[in-house]
Amino acid sequence: MEPAKEEESSVQDEAVDKSNFKNCNHIAFYRRQKLLHPGKSLYRALLDSVTLCNDSVKLQIINEENKENQEDLGLWQEEFGSFLDIKANGPSSIGLDFSLHGCEHVYGIPEHAETLLLKNTSDDDAYRLFNLDVYGHKIYDKMGIYGSVPFLLAHKPDRTSGIFWLNSSETLVEINTKAVMEHVPSRSPPDITKQRVVPQTDVHWMSESGIIDVFLLMGPTPFDIFKQYAQLTGTQALPPLFSLGYHQCRWNYEDEQDVKAVDAGFDEHDIPYDVIWLDIEHTESKRYFTWDKKKFQHPERMQELLKRKKRKLVVIIDPHIKVDPMYTLYSEAKKKGYFVKDRKGQDFEGICWPGSSSYLDFTNPEVREWYADQFSFKSYKGSTDILFVWNDMNEPSVFKGAELTMQRDAVHHGNWEHREVHNLYGFYQQMATAEGLIKRSGGQNRPFVLTRSFFAGSQKYGAVWTGDNVAEWSYLKISIPMLLTISIAGISFCGADVGGFIGDPEPELLVRWYQAGAYQPFFRGHANIESKRREPWLFGDENTRIIREAIRERYTLLPYLYSLFYRAHTTAEPVMRPLWVEFPKEQETFGVEDEYMLGNALLVHPVIEQEATTVNVLLPGSDEVWYDLRRFRRLDYPGTLKIPVTLESIPVFQRGGSVVPLKTTVGRSTEWMTDISYELRVALDSKDFAVGELYLDDGHSFQYLHKKQFLHRKFIFHKNVFSSSCADEIGQYHTKCVVERVLILGVQKQPTSVTASLQSKRDGKDKEVVFTYDAKTSTLTLEKLLLNVGADWEIHIK
């Protein structure tokens, strides 16, 4: 967020310009290492000057006899504008080079507003991993923004590998892809050698502090890499079902009446949604865990009205705490010594939304436990069990700080300098918040926590989003590779603000963004305080109708999405994934970033160009069959196709060989849809085969984990028999929900009869099934099945 208007001028006058700071900070840091070790790769230079200590490597950059020259390089202290960085523990940096033979395609290391495929870098243009509050960040820029995951993937047709550089200090990554000569084994005489040109990508990691702690992941498949990385950092937390619905947010909904009116507007316009959000203005003068006494006089009553409609509330809680001895949270934290300290041992103070603020030291487990307790109903007055949390500004953002963040020589628990743990700050706040919501429920219910700042492993605690984007077509376009990069770095629950946070989107852009967001993991509309109101019904009847349809498509798709999140939770498979992950041998997919796979079954191509009438869609796989998700048309000729588009929808294709579970209709929110029946969309491949799955539990608790209360069903179509069986015998969950309809795409001839049988029945009688066949689309529709979703059954087609 940008600073509030009344504070903006004073904040911006005293803050260092980010672009200037970039040139004098991490680039200066880079150049110092080059000056220290001219003519060498940094790794070779480090080997000349390292001291081994147990299993760690500590770089001894300087020698006493060279101290005068090194001080000239700013190694002991550095000035950035009015800021002085004192290196009390002495200067250090670490680095390592890796050569990836045969690889020219590398991915990962979010977060950057950049292409999916990582680019070659120059001396002053390395990828930077340093969490920063960058309002309206540039696009196609390698600067660090809100999150950092130091995980890089390299891919070639026969292998995927990964490098996980475990370091939370400022990190730069250089990439250089080039052609090299390789000797080829030959049976020719020994004096005759053969050579060939092969690609090679050199990756150079360099961090300001820490130790060399690096993991090489050998794959060999993309999904092997995801599992190996998850063994190190954890899998995606299984989110509560409501959080996969649509979220309506704005900085700020003004008061309780405004919340009530917006909530009623969704019902009036027949648009489903699950969560309404409150930004910083809902608090008492930016004191978190409080309510504005005039605008939100009865927060519990407001939440009760939402609860009756089976909806939820999310409120913002940032890490900075207003310096105010009368503010209980501040006074208690100060008394306990829970704030980050400056280099002189005093509480670090910076400027943020409340004015002068101190920052909780979330690296301290005791602070995290205390913070978690603040979410109890006893401590957080006016909160209820439908209130969930949004952690913002947790890079951490300091308005008058260098680069608008905390000084590097601030001191954390254990005498760690902030420079060493900077990229972990938001990670630890989200951890403490998630734990607080779990404790609030007595360990029974899953939390929902959205964080802006993140690190490797943040997937264990909730969701992330791409930050303060802009209402322009270019930001819609860049959001796709940004989300794909975050996804393959282990964080499946990610999204971008629909419509763009900053500015006012034109109606066409807003429509296209809703259509894209409906097929992405986290789906939230959000807007700046200076933006015009943009609830979905404010852009004319026709645009309202199209947005309504996009959101309703999302709700229809929820069974498939929830099943994908279960796989992300249990097997670390990304929910949203680049094409090359599903088609690792298809080289034409390696650089595709304007379309993606949602799970293994759906290919989505958002429309990202203004006034587009056609889009070029790559349908990969020489042996694949694809179907238009809405018209059921079969496409047997994969490749790049020019697909006509209108404003009505975006191209979505179902992959032959898959089964996608859907809901037959939608409700006002996810909780209204618990007993709505299922439709199974079966898309046959070239061998008339298909397989899919459905995961189902109560949608909110940990009973799936503690008491194995869940259903995991497997669906197979083979030799004209469509069957449902248990995919995991451990799970047991009772549901009244039924499979009402099955659509089978790609049936080449009309059957003469269709019968269904429950395998639990012993009378051997089959039930005749009502069916219709559309010869034009080769689609067989089975109606009125009423087969319990938890039962074993077979459908025979003759």
C-alpha positions in Angstrom: 0.0 0.0 0.0 1.1 3.6 -0.5 1.3 5.8 2.6 -1.9 7.5 3.6 -2.4 11.0 2.1 -2.0 12.9 5.3 1.3 11.3 6.0 2.5 10.9 2.4 4.6 14.1 2.0 6.6 13.7 5.2 7.2 10.1 4.6 8.3 10.4 1.0 10.5 13.5 1.6 12.6 11.7 4.1 12.7 8.2 2.4 15.5 7.3 0.1 14.4 7.0 -3.5 14.2 3.2 -4.3 15.8 3.4 -7.7 18.7 5.3 -6.4 19.1 3.0 -3.4 19.1 0.0 -5.7 22.1 1.5 -7.5 24.0 2.2 -4.3 23.0 -0.9 -2.3 22.9 -4.3 -3.8 24.8 -3.2 -6.9 27.4 -1.7 -4.7 27.5 -4.9 -2.7 28.0 -6.8 -5.9 30.8 -4.5 -7.1 32.6 -4.7 -3.8 33.0 -8.5 -4.2 34.3 -8.0 -7.8 36.8 -5.4 -6.5 38.0 -7.7 -3.8 38.5 -10.6 -6.2 39.2 -9.2 -9.7 39.3 -11.6 -12.6 37.9 -14.6 -10.7 34.5 -16.2 -10.3 33.3 -15.4 -6.8 33.3 -19.0 -5.7 37.0 -19.4 -6.6 37.7 -16.1 -4.8 35.9 -17.5 -1.7 37.9 -20.6 -1.8 41.0 -18.5 -1.5 39.8 -16.9 1.8 37.5 -19.3 3.7 37.8 -20.7 7.1 36.1 -24.1 7.7 34.3 -24.3 11.1 32.5 -27.5 11.7 30.0 -27.9 8.9 29.6 -24.2 8.1 31.7 -22.0 5.9 32.5 -18.5 7.1 33.9 -16.1 4.6 36.9 -14.0 5.9 36.8 -11.3 3.3 39.3 -9.0 4.8 42.8 -9.1 6.3 44.1 -6.6 8.7 46.9 -5.4 6.4 44.3 -4.5 3.8 41.8 -2.9 6.2 42.4 0.6 5.0 41.5 -0.3 1.4 38.6 -2.4 2.5 37.1 0.5 4.5 37.2 2.5 1.3 34.9 -0.2 -0.1 32.4 0.3 2.7 33.0 -3.1 4.3 32.7 -2.0 7.9 30.0 0.6 7.6 28.0 2.1 4.7 26.0 5.2 4.2 22.9 5.3 2.1 21.5 8.8 2.0 20.9 9.6 5.7 21.1 6.0 6.7 24.2 4.4 8.3 24.6 0.6 8.3 27.1 -0.5 11.0 28.4 -4.0 10.5 29.1 -4.9 14.1 30.1 -8.4 13.3 32.3 -7.5 10.4 31.6 -7.7 6.7 30.8 -11.0 5.1 29.3 -12.5 2.0 29.1 -16.0 0.5 28.6 -17.3 -3.0 28.7 -20.4 -5.1 28.7 -21.1 -8.9 26.8 -24.0 -10.5 27.0 -25.1 -14.1 23.9 -26.9 -15.4 25.1 -28.9 -18.4 22.7 -29.4 -21.2 20.2 -26.9 -19.7 19.1 -23.7 -21.3 15.7 -23.4 -19.5 15.7 -22.3 -15.9 12.8 -21.2 -13.7 11.9 -20.1 -10.2 13.5 -17.8 -7.6 10.3 -15.7 -7.0 9.2 -13.0 -6.5 9.9 -10.9 -9.5 7.5 -9.2 -12.0 9.3 -11.1 -14.8 9.0 -13.8 -17.4 8.5 -17.4 -16.5 11.7 -18.4 -18.2 14.6 -16.8 -16.3 16.8 -14.5 -18.5 20.5 -14.0 -18.8 21.7 -11.2 -16.4 24.4 -8.6 -16.6 26.6 -7.2 -13.9 24.1 -4.6 -12.8 21.0 -6.6 -13.5 21.1 -9.7 -11.3 17.9 -11.3 -9.9 17.5 -9.8 -6.5 15.9 -11.7 -3.5 15.1 -9.0 -0.9 11.6 -8.5 0.4 10.4 -5.0 -0.1 7.2 -2.9 -0.1 7.2 -1.7 -3.7 4.0 0.2 -4.4 3.0 -0.2 -8.1 6.2 -2.2 -8.8 7.8 -2.1 -12.2 7.2 -5.0 -14.6 9.9 -6.9 -16.5 12.3 -6.0 -13.7 14.6 -8.2 -11.6 14.4 -6.0 -8.5 13.2 -7.7 -5.3 9.6 -7.2 -4.3 7.4 -8.7 -1.6 8.6 -12.3 -1.3 11.7 -14.4 -1.8 12.1 -18.1 -2.4 15.7 -19.1 -3.3 14.8 -22.1 -5.3 15.7 -22.5 -8.9 14.6 -25.3 -11.3 16.4 -26.3 -14.4 14.7 -28.4 -17.1 15.6 -30.3 -20.2 13.6 -33.0 -22.0 15.1 -35.9 -20.1 15.7 -34.3 -16.6 14.5 -31.7 -14.2 16.8 -30.6 -11.4 16.8 -28.0 -8.7 19.0 -25.8 -6.5 17.7 -24.7 -3.1 19.9 -22.0 -1.7 18.8 -21.8 2.0 19.7 -18.2 2.9 17.4 -15.4 4.2 19.7 -12.5 3.7 19.9 -10.3 0.6 20.7 -12.6 -2.3 21.6 -12.0 -5.9 21.4 -14.6 -8.6 23.3 -14.3 -11.9 22.3 -16.4 -14.9 24.3 -17.0 -18.0 23.2 -19.4 -20.7 25.7 -20.1 -23.4 26.8 -22.7 -25.9 29.8 -24.9 -25.0 31.8 -27.6 -26.8 31.4 -31.1 -25.5 33.5 -34.1 -26.3 31.5 -37.0 -27.8 32.6 -40.6 -27.1 33.8 -42.1 -30.3 35.1 -45.4 -31.7 37.4 -43.5 -34.0 41.2 -43.7 -33.5 42.3 -41.9 -30.3 43.9 -39.0 -32.2 40.5 -38.2 -33.8 38.0 -36.5 -31.4 34.5 -35.5 -32.0 32.8 -32.5 -30.5 29.3 -31.0 -30.4 27.8 -27.8 -29.3 25.5 -28.1 -26.2 23.8 -25.5 -24.0 25.0 -24.8 -20.5 23.6 -22.4 -17.9 25.8 -21.0 -15.2 24.1 -19.9 -12.1 25.9 -17.8 -9.6 24.4 -17.3 -6.1 25.7 -14.5 -3.8 24.3 -13.6 -0.3 25.2 -10.8 2.0 25.5 -13.0 5.1 24.9 -16.5 6.5 26.5 -19.9 5.7 26.7 -22.0 2.5 23.6 -24.2 3.0 22.6 -25.6 -0.4 20.5 -28.6 -1.5 20.8 -30.1 -5.0 17.6 -31.9 -6.1 18.1 -34.5 -8.8 14.6 -35.2 -9.9 14.6 -36.6 -12.5 11.0 -35.6 -13.2 9.3 -32.3 -12.4 7.0 -34.0 -9.9 10.0 -35.7 -8.3 11.5 -32.2 -7.8 8.3 -30.9 -6.2 8.3 -33.9 -3.7 12.0 -33.5 -2.9 11.6 -29.8 -2.3 8.6 -30.4 -0.1 10.6 -32.8 2.0 12.8 -29.8 2.9 10.2 -27.0 3.2 6.8 -28.7 3.7 3.7 -29.0 1.5 0.9 -26.6 0.9 -1.5 -26.4 3.9 -4.9 -27.8 3.0 -7.1 -24.6 3.0 -10.6 -24.4 4.4 -13.0 -24.7 1.5 -14.5 -21.2 1.9 -11.1 -19.7 1.0 -11.3 -21.2 -2.5 -14.4 -19.1 -3.2 -14.5 -15.5 -4.2 -13.2 -12.8 -1.9 -14.4 -9.1 -2.0 -11.9 -6.6 -0.7 -11.2 -2.9 -0.8 -9.1 -0.3 1.1 -11.5 0.3 2.7 -15.2 -0.6 3.3 -16.2 2.4 5.4 -18.4 1.0 8.2 -20.8 -1.7 9.2 -23.5 -0.3 6.9 -21.2 -0.4 4.0 -20.3 -4.0 4.7 -24.0 -4.9 5.0 -24.8 -3.1 1.7 -22.0 -4.8 -0.3 -23.0 -8.2 1.1 -26.6 -7.6 0.1 -25.4 -6.5 -3.4 -24.0 -9.9 -4.1 -27.4 -11.5 -3.3 -29.3 -8.9 -5.2 -27.2 -9.6 -8.3 -27.1 -13.4 -7.8 -23.3 -13.4 -7.6 -21.8 -16.0 -5.1 -19.1 -14.9 -2.8 -17.6 -16.2 0.5 -15.5 -13.5 2.2 -15.6 -9.7 2.7 -12.4 -8.0 3.8 -11.6 -5.0 6.0 -8.4 -3.0 5.5 -6.6 -0.7 8.0 -9.4 1.8 8.4 -11.5 -0.6 10.4 -9.2 -0.2 13.5 -9.0 2.4 16.1 -6.2 4.7 14.7 -4.3 1.8 13.2 -4.2 -0.2 16.4 -4.5 -3.8 15.3 -6.8 -6.1 17.2 -9.2 -3.2 17.8 -12.2 -1.7 16.1 -13.1 1.9 15.2 -15.6 2.8 17.8 -17.7 5.0 15.5 -17.6 3.0 12.3 -17.6 -0.5 13.7 -19.5 -0.2 16.9 -21.0 -3.7 16.9 -18.4 -6.0 15.2 -19.8 -9.2 16.6 -23.3 -8.3 15.4 -21.9 -7.6 11.9 -20.2 -10.9 11.9 -23.3 -12.7 13.1 -25.2 -11.3 10.1 -22.5 -12.6 7.8 -22.5 -16.0 9.5 -26.2 -16.4 9.0 -25.5 -16.1 5.3 -22.7 -18.6 5.7 -20.0 -16.1 4.8 -16.7 -15.0 6.5 -14.8 -11.9 7.4 -11.1 -11.2 6.9 -9.4 -8.3 8.7 -5.9 -6.9 8.2 -3.3 -7.2 11.0 0.1 -5.8 10.2 3.4 -6.4 12.2 4.1 -2.8 13.2 2.6 -1.8 16.6 1.7 1.9 17.3 4.0 3.4 19.9 1.4 4.3 22.5 1.7 3.5 26.3 -2.1 3.4 26.5 -2.3 0.7 23.8 -2.4 -2.6 25.7 -0.7 -4.6 22.9 2.2 -2.1 22.7 2.7 -1.7 26.5 2.7 -5.4 27.1 5.1 -6.2 24.3 7.4 -3.4 25.4 7.4 -4.6 29.0 8.3 -8.1 27.9 11.0 -6.9 25.6 9.3 -8.4 22.5 10.3 -5.7 19.9 13.2 -5.8 17.5 16.1 -3.7 18.8 18.3 -1.1 17.1 22.1 -1.4 17.2 22.2 0.5 20.5 19.9 -2.0 22.3 16.8 0.3 22.2 13.4 -0.7 20.7 13.7 -0.1 16.9 11.2 2.5 15.9 10.0 3.3 12.4 7.2 5.1 10.7 4.2 3.1 9.3 0.5 3.5 9.1 0.0 4.4 12.8 2.9 6.9 12.8 5.8 5.9 15.1 5.8 2.2 15.4 7.8 -0.7 16.9 8.1 -4.1 15.3 7.5 -7.4 17.0 10.4 -9.8 16.8 8.7 -12.8 15.3 12.0 -14.7 15.1 11.6 -15.2 18.8 9.5 -18.3 19.5 8.3 -16.7 22.8 7.0 -13.7 20.8 5.2 -15.9 18.3 3.5 -17.8 21.1 2.4 -14.6 22.8 1.3 -13.2 19.5 -0.8 -16.3 18.7 -2.6 -15.8 22.0 -3.7 -12.4 20.9 -6.2 -14.1 18.5 -8.1 -15.7 21.4 -11.7 -14.4 21.7 -10.8 -13.2 25.2 -7.9 -11.1 23.9 -9.3 -10.0 20.5 -12.5 -8.3 21.6 -15.2 -8.3 18.9 -13.8 -11.2 17.0 -15.7 -14.4 16.3 -15.0 -17.8 14.7 -15.8 -16.5 11.2 -13.0 -13.9 11.4 -9.7 -14.7 9.6 -6.6 -12.7 9.0 -4.5 -10.8 6.3 -0.9 -10.1 7.2 0.3 -7.1 5.1 3.3 -4.7 5.2 5.4 -7.5 6.7 8.5 -7.3 4.5 8.7 -5.4 7.0 7.6 -2.0 5.6 9.2 1.1 7.3 8.1 4.3 5.5 11.2 6.3 6.5 13.6 3.4 6.3 16.2 2.7 3.6 14.3 1.2 0.7 11.2 1.5 3.0 12.3 -1.4 5.2 14.1 -2.1 8.5 17.7 -1.2 8.9 20.0 -4.1 8.4 21.9 -3.6 11.6 18.7 -3.9 13.7 19.0 -6.8 16.2 16.7 -9.8 16.7 16.5 -12.5 19.3 19.7 -14.4 19.7 21.7 -11.4 18.6 21.0 -12.0 14.9 21.3 -8.9 12.8 18.3 -8.1 10.7 20.4 -8.4 7.5 20.7 -12.2 8.2 16.9 -12.9 8.7 15.3 -10.1 6.6 13.5 -12.4 4.2 12.1 -14.5 7.0 10.3 -11.7 8.9 6.9 -12.1 7.1 7.2 -15.9 7.1 7.4 -15.9 10.9 4.5 -13.5 11.3 2.3 -15.7 9.1 3.4 -18.7 11.1 2.4 -17.1 14.4 -0.9 -15.9 13.0 -1.9 -19.3 11.6 -1.0 -20.8 15.0 -3.1 -18.2 16.7 -6.2 -19.1 14.7 -5.7 -22.8 15.3 -5.3 -22.3 19.0 -8.4 -20.1 19.0 -10.4 -23.1 17.8 -8.9 -25.5 20.3 -6.9 -27.1 17.6 -10.0 -28.1 15.7 -10.2 -25.8 12.6 -7.9 -24.9 9.8 -6.8 -21.3 9.6 -6.8 -18.9 6.7 -4.0 -16.4 6.6 -3.0 -14.3 3.6 0.5 -12.8 3.6 2.2 -10.4 1.3 5.8 -11.2 2.4 6.9 -14.9 2.1 9.9 -17.2 2.0 10.5 -20.9 1.3 8.0 -22.9 3.4 5.3 -20.2 3.6 3.0 -22.7 1.9 2.6 -24.4 5.3 0.7 -21.5 6.7 -1.6 -20.2 4.1 -1.8 -18.1 0.9 0.1 -15.3 -0.8 -0.6 -12.7 -3.4 1.5 -10.7 -5.8 1.1 -7.4 -4.1 0.3 -3.9 -5.2 -0.4 -4.3 -8.9 -1.8 -1.8 -11.3 -5.1 -1.7 -13.3 -3.4 -2.1 -16.7 -3.3 -4.8 -19.3 0.4 -5.4 -18.8 -0.1 -6.3 -15.2 -2.8 -8.8 -16.0 -0.3 -10.3 -18.5 2.6 -10.4 -16.1 0.5 -11.9 -13.3 0.4 -15.3 -15.1 4.2 -16.0 -15.1 4.4 -14.5 -11.6 1.8 -17.0 -10.3 3.4 -19.9 -12.2 6.8 -19.1 -10.7 5.4 -18.9 -7.2 3.5 -22.2 -7.7 6.5 -24.2 -8.8 8.4 -22.8 -5.9 6.1 -24.7 -3.6 3.4 -22.1 -2.8 0.2 -23.3 -4.6 -2.2 -21.0 -2.8 -1.4 -17.8 -4.7 -3.3 -15.1 -6.7 -3.2 -11.6 -8.0 -5.6 -8.8 -7.1 -8.4 -8.9 -9.7 -8.7 -5.7 -11.6 -5.4 -4.3 -10.3 -5.0 -2.7 -6.9 -3.9 0.7 -8.2 -6.1 2.8 -10.5 -9.4 2.3 -12.3 -9.7 -0.6 -14.7 -11.8 -0.1 -17.9 -14.7 -2.6 -18.0 -13.1 -4.9 -20.6 -9.9 -5.3 -18.5 -11.9 -5.9 -15.3 -14.0 -8.6 -17.1 -10.9 -10.3 -18.5 -9.2 -10.2 -15.1 -12.3 -11.9 -13.4 -12.2 -14.6 -16.1 -8.5 -15.3 -15.5 -8.8 -15.1 -11.7 -11.7 -17.7 -11.7 -9.2 -20.3 -12.9 -6.4 -19.4 -10.5 -5.8 -20.7 -7.0 -6.6 -17.5 -4.9 -9.4 -15.4 -6.2 -9.8 -11.9 -4.7 -11.0 -8.6 -6.1 -9.2 -5.7 -4.4 -8.9 -1.9 -4.9 -6.9 1.1 -3.6 -8.6 3.7 -1.4 -8.3 6.2 -4.2 -9.8 3.9 -6.8 -13.4 4.2 -7.8 -15.8 1.6 -6.3 -15.7 -1.5 -8.4 -18.1 -4.1 -7.0 -18.9 -6.6 -9.8 -22.3 -5.0 -10.6 -21.1 -1.4 -11.1 -20.1 -1.7 -14.8 -23.4 -2.1 -16.6 -25.8 -5.0 -16.9 -23.9 -6.8 -19.7 -20.5 -6.7 -17.8 -22.3 -7.7 -14.6 -23.7 -10.8 -16.4 -20.3 -11.8 -17.7 -18.6 -11.3 -14.4 -21.4 -13.2 -12.7 -20.8 -16.1 -15.1 -17.1 -16.1 -14.5 -17.6 -16.3 -10.7 -20.2 -19.0 -11.0 -17.8 -21.0 -13.2 -15.4 -20.8 -10.3 -18.0 -22.2 -7.8 -18.9 -25.0 -10.2 -15.3 -25.9 -10.4 -14.7 -26.1 -6.6 -14.7 -29.9 -6.3 -11.9 -30.1 -8.8 -10.0 -27.3 -7.2 -10.4 -28.7 -3.7 -9.1 -32.1 -4.9 -6.1 -30.4 -6.5 -5.3 -28.7 -3.2 -5.5 -32.1 -1.5 -2.9 -33.4 -3.9 -0.8 -30.2 -3.3 -1.1 -31.0 0.4 -0.2 -34.7 0.2 2.1 -35.0 -2.8 3.3 -31.4 -3.4 1.9 -31.1 -6.9 1.3 -27.5 -7.9 -2.3 -26.5 -8.4 -1.5 -24.1 -11.2 1.5 -25.3 -13.3 3.4 -24.4 -16.5 2.7 -26.5 -19.5 6.2 -28.0 -19.4 5.5 -29.6 -16.1 2.8 -31.8 -17.7 4.6 -32.1 -21.0 8.3 -32.3 -20.0 9.5 -33.6 -23.4 7.6 -31.1 -25.5 10.1 -28.3 -26.1 7.6 -25.9 -27.5 6.1 -25.7 -24.0 9.3 -24.7 -22.2 8.8 -20.9 -22.7 5.0 -20.7 -22.7 3.7 -18.2 -20.1 0.3 -17.0 -21.4 -1.5 -20.2 -20.7 -1.2 -22.9 -18.0 -2.5 -26.1 -16.7 -4.9 -26.1 -13.7 -4.1 -29.6 -12.4 -3.4 -32.2 -15.0 -6.8 -31.9 -16.7 -7.6 -28.3 -17.6 -5.6 -26.0 -19.9 -6.4 -22.3 -19.4 -5.6 -19.4 -21.8 -6.7 -16.1 -20.3 -7.3 -13.2 -22.8 -4.6 -10.6 -21.9 -4.8 -8.3 -24.9 -7.3 -5.5 -25.3 -10.1 -6.0 -27.9 -8.8 -9.4 -28.8 -10.9 -11.4 -31.3 -8.6 -14.4 -31.5 -5.8 -16.0 -29.4 -3.1 -18.4 -30.3 -3.5 -21.5 -28.1 -0.9 -24.2 -27.9 -2.5 -27.6 -27.3 0.6 -29.7 -26.6 1.2 -33.4 -27.0 1.3 -35.3 -30.3 -0.8 -38.1 -28.9 -3.1 -35.9 -26.9 -6.8 -35.3 -27.4 -8.4 -32.0 -26.2 -12.0 -30.9 -25.7 -13.4 -27.4 -25.5 -14.7 -27.3 -21.9 -17.9 -25.4 -22.7 -18.8 -26.6 -26.2 -17.4 -30.2 -25.9 -15.8 -30.0 -29.3 -13.0 -32.5 -29.7 -9.7 -31.4 -31.1 -7.5 -34.3 -32.4 -4.9 -32.1 -34.0 -2.8 -30.6 -31.2 -0.4 -27.8 -31.9 -0.9 -24.0 -32.0 -4.4 -23.1 -33.0 -6.0 -19.7 -33.6 -9.1 -19.7 -31.4 -11.9 -17.0 -31.9 -12.8 -15.3 -28.6 -15.5 -12.9 -27.5 -15.9 -11.0 -24.3 -18.2 -13.8 -23.0 -15.4 -16.2 -21.9 -11.8 -17.3 -22.2 -10.5 -20.5 -23.8 -10.4 -23.5 -21.4 -9.8 -27.1 -22.6 -10.1 -30.4 -20.9 -7.4 -33.0 -21.6 -8.4 -36.3 -23.0 -8.0 -39.1 -20.4 -9.2 -37.0 -17.5 -12.3 -36.9 -15.2 -13.2 -33.5 -13.7 -15.7 -33.4 -10.8 -18.0 -30.3 -10.8 -21.1 -29.1 -8.9 -24.3 -29.2 -10.9 -25.3 -25.7 -9.7 -24.0 -23.0 -7.3 -25.1 -21.5 -4.0 -24.6 -18.1 -2.4 -21.3 -19.3 -0.9 -19.4 -22.5 -0.6 -21.2 -23.5 2.6 -24.6 -23.4 0.8 -23.2 -25.9 -1.7 -22.4 -28.8 0.7 -25.3 -31.0 -0.5 -25.5 -29.9 -4.1 -25.1 -32.8 -6.4 -22.0 -33.6 -8.6 -21.5 -33.8 -12.3 -18.5 -35.8 -13.6 -17.0 -34.6 -16.8 -15.3 -37.5 -18.5 -13.0 -36.7 -21.5 -11.8 -39.8 -23.3 -8.4 -40.0 -24.8 -7.4 -41.7 -28.1 -7.7 -45.1 -26.4 -11.1 -44.4 -24.9 -9.7 -44.2 -21.4 -10.1 -41.7 -18.6 -9.2 -41.4 -15.0 -9.8 -38.8 -12.3 -10.4 -38.3 -8.6 -12.5 -36.5 -6.0 -11.4 -35.5 -2.5 -14.1 -34.6 0.0 -14.2 -33.8 3.8 -16.0 -31.3 6.0 -14.2 -28.4 4.5 -13.1 -26.7 7.6 -11.6 -28.9 10.4 -8.5 -31.1 11.0 -10.7 -34.2 11.3 -9.5 -35.4 7.9 -6.0 -35.6 9.6 -6.7 -36.6 13.2 -9.7 -38.9 12.7 -9.3 -39.7 9.0 -12.7 -38.3 8.2 -12.5 -37.9 4.5 -13.4 -39.5 1.2 -11.0 -40.0 -1.6 -12.7 -41.4 -4.7 -11.2 -42.7 -7.9 -13.1 -42.7 -11.3 -12.0 -44.8 -14.2 -13.5 -45.2 -17.7 -12.2 -48.3 -19.4 -13.8 -50.6 -22.0 -17.1 -48.9 -21.8 -17.4 -49.2 -18.1 -17.3 -46.1 -15.9 -16.6 -47.0 -12.2 -16.2 -45.3 -8.9 -13.9 -46.9 -6.2 -12.2 -45.9 -3.0 -8.7 -44.4 -3.6 -7.8 -44.5 0.1 -9.3 -47.1 2.4 -8.2 -45.2 5.5 -10.6 -42.4 5.0 -14.2 -42.6 6.1 -16.7 -39.7 5.7 -20.5 -39.8 5.5 -22.2 -37.6 3.0 -25.7 -37.4 1.5 -24.3 -35.9 -1.7 -24.8 -37.8 -4.9 -23.5 -37.9 -8.5 -26.5 -36.8 -10.5 -25.0 -36.4 -13.9 -22.1 -37.8 -16.0 -21.0 -36.3 -19.3 -18.7 -38.5 -21.4 -16.9 -36.6 -24.2 -15.6 -38.4 -27.2 -18.1 -41.3 -27.5 -17.9 -42.2 -31.1 -21.3 -43.9 -31.5 -24.7 -43.9 -29.8 -25.1 -46.7 -27.2 -28.2 -48.9 -27.2 -28.4 -49.1 -23.4 -26.8 -47.8 -20.2 -27.1 -49.4 -16.8 -25.7 -48.7 -13.4 -25.1 -51.0 -10.5 -24.0 -50.5 -6.9 -21.4 -53.0 -6.0 -22.7 -53.2 -2.4 -26.0 -54.7 -3.7 -26.3 -58.4 -3.7 -29.5 -58.8 -5.8 -27.5 -58.3 -9.0 -30.2 -56.0 -10.5 -28.9 -53.2 -12.7 -30.6 -49.8 -12.9 -31.5 -48.4 -16.3 -30.0 -45.0 -16.8 -31.6 -42.2 -18.7 -29.2 -40.9 -21.4 -29.0 -38.7 -24.4 -26.4 -38.6 -27.2 -25.3 -35.6 -29.2 -23.8 -36.9 -32.4 -22.5 -33.5 -33.4 -20.2 -33.2 -30.3 -19.9 -37.0 -29.6 -21.2 -36.4 -26.1 -23.1 -38.9 -24.0 -25.0 -37.4 -21.1 -26.2 -39.6 -18.3 -29.0 -38.1 -16.2 -30.7 -38.6 -12.8 -28.1 -41.1 -11.6 -28.4 -40.3 -7.9 -25.4 -42.4 -7.0 -23.9 -41.7 -3.6 -20.5 -40.1 -4.0 -19.1 -42.3 -1.3 -20.3 -45.6 -2.8 -18.7 -48.1 -5.2 -20.6 -48.3 -8.4 -20.3 -49.1 -12.1 -22.0 -47.8 -15.2 -22.0 -50.1 -18.2 -22.4 -48.6 -21.7 -23.5 -51.0 -24.5 
